[in-house]
């Protein structure tokens, strides 16, 4: 998935034209998951965020029996992470 496709999808889903904050949040999560290879959490708010990323097809989320959730990037998520990097998105100030 390319950044432009993500922005267009988010605009369609939310009905808002300014999706920059959401894209920034997604870049945070893709970078974090890519760096660790997977991301495991028990924090409910993080699980909710990861579930939303899963519905976008960016990650695959597996709910464990012990109350944990484990996220890994999908092929789309890998492509998006690469596009963020290639466009200097990760170099932008926070």
CORSULVEN-V977612 format. One record per residue. N is the residue number from 1. RES is the residue in three letters. OMEGA is omega in whole degrees, -180 to 180 (none if undefined). Layout:
N|RES|OMEGA, N|RES|OMEGA
This chain:
1|UNK|177, 2|UNK|-179, 3|UNK|-180, 4|UNK|179, 5|UNK|178, 6|UNK|-180, 7|UNK|180, 8|UNK|179, 9|UNK|180, 10|UNK|178, 11|UNK|179, 12|UNK|-177, 13|UNK|-175, 14|UNK|-175, 15|UNK|179, 16|UNK|178, 17|UNK|179, 18|UNK|-179, 19|UNK|-176, 20|UNK|-179, 21|UNK|179, 22|UNK|178, 23|UNK|179, 24|UNK|178, 25|UNK|179, 26|UNK|179, 27|UNK|177, 28|UNK|-177, 29|UNK|-180, 30|UNK|179, 31|UNK|-179, 32|UNK|-180, 33|UNK|179, 34|UNK|-178, 35|UNK|-177, 36|UNK|-177, 37|UNK|175, 38|UNK|178, 39|UNK|-180, 40|UNK|-180, 41|UNK|171, 42|UNK|-177, 43|UNK|-173, 44|UNK|-178, 45|UNK|177, 46|UNK|178, 47|UNK|179, 48|UNK|178, 49|UNK|-180, 50|UNK|176, 51|UNK|178, 52|UNK|177, 53|UNK|177, 54|UNK|179, 55|UNK|176, 56|UNK|180, 57|UNK|-178, 58|UNK|179, 59|UNK|170, 60|UNK|-177, 61|UNK|178, 62|UNK|178, 63|UNK|-179, 64|UNK|-180, 65|UNK|-177, 66|UNK|179, 67|UNK|179, 68|UNK|173, 69|UNK|-180, 70|UNK|-178, 71|UNK|172, 72|UNK|179, 73|UNK|172, 74|UNK|176, 75|UNK|177, 76|UNK|179, 77|UNK|177, 78|UNK|179, 79|UNK|179, 80|UNK|178, 81|UNK|178, 82|UNK|180, 83|UNK|175, 84|UNK|-179, 85|UNK|-177, 86|UNK|-180, 87|UNK|177, 88|UNK|-176, 89|UNK|-179, 90|UNK|180, 91|UNK|-179, 92|UNK|178, 93|UNK|-179, 94|UNK|none
